[in-house]
Amino acid sequence: MRLDATRLETLVAQLGATGAEDVICRALEELAARLSHTERCYREARSDDMRRSARSLIAISDQIGMQKLAQVAGDVTDCVDRGDRIALAATLARLLRIGERSLGEMWDIQDLRI
């Protein structure tokens, strides 16, 4: 996973180290919840809710510099919009893998700083 270091530096410059850390921690918690919600919506065939949840993943991950996660969440919304169920299944699986790996790495980084 690669983070947009510029995005993180901007957060630190705007909010200070403690404020940026708080924003990042809250964002990570929300990302975990949204990933779970997105998967649940898929299993329950709630496409509109799944699309909204994936869109929120884009905004949150972009805020903290997780560009790859934002890109794949966008790919999920595109699959929903096209009604391509096969591509959606594959893309959602990719989103969940990247999300899990990204969250793990970000929490590891946070643990090193605390």
Secondary structure, DSSP 8 states (H G I E B T S, - for coil): ----HHHHHHHHHHHHHHHHHHHHHHHHHHHHHHHHHHHHHHHTT-HHHHHHHHHHHHHHHHHTT-HHHHHHHHHHHHHHHHT-HHHHHHHHHHHHHHHHHHHHHHHHHHHHH-
